Amino acid sequence: MARDRDRGAGTEGARGIEALERFLEEQGVGYETLEHEQTFSATAEARVVGVAPDHGAKTMLLREGEDYRVAVIPGSHRLDMHKARQALGASSKLRLATEDEMDSDFAAFEVGALPPFGPLLPAPEIVDRRLLEHERILCTGGDHRHSVLIDPEELARVADARLADICED
């Protein structure tokens, strides 16, 4: 398991990547950690590390009442809330979580950089089937400067994720 970063980096977001690496190691998942310039979208993250946008995974935090759910889709696509509600058996009240909710309830990770592993949050997870078409996908590492490359089958396995088509056509 590779770590392409300086372990001594004392950034605030390092807590997130360290928690993610610890989780993946405990699960016996092979991964590669990449450090890069700060990015704020899945497509920018893919571009800066030289990966095609559809190989990048976008993590979306959803909320229904007090409960959270995680949806993971290709960075080049948009989430279809109707499909997500159907696949999750959720009500029409399922919505995207706000930045304030992410900040207060998941402080170990930077807002907008939640890793796509529901057990870390904890939250049930759904993964768009399109991601399984790739050998490895790029996922955010819990901050805006780290990403992990991982087999999407492993992502689905360790997250105990439901697989479905949840992207807009």
Protein Blocks (a to p, Z undefined) as FASTA:
>chain_A
ZZdbdfklccfklmmmmmmmmmmmmnopacddddddddfbfklmmmmnopafklpccddd
ddehjbccdddddfkbccdfklmmmmnopafkbccddfklmmmmmmmbcehiaccbfklm
gccddddfklmmpfbdcddehiakbccdddfklmmmmnopacddfbdZZ
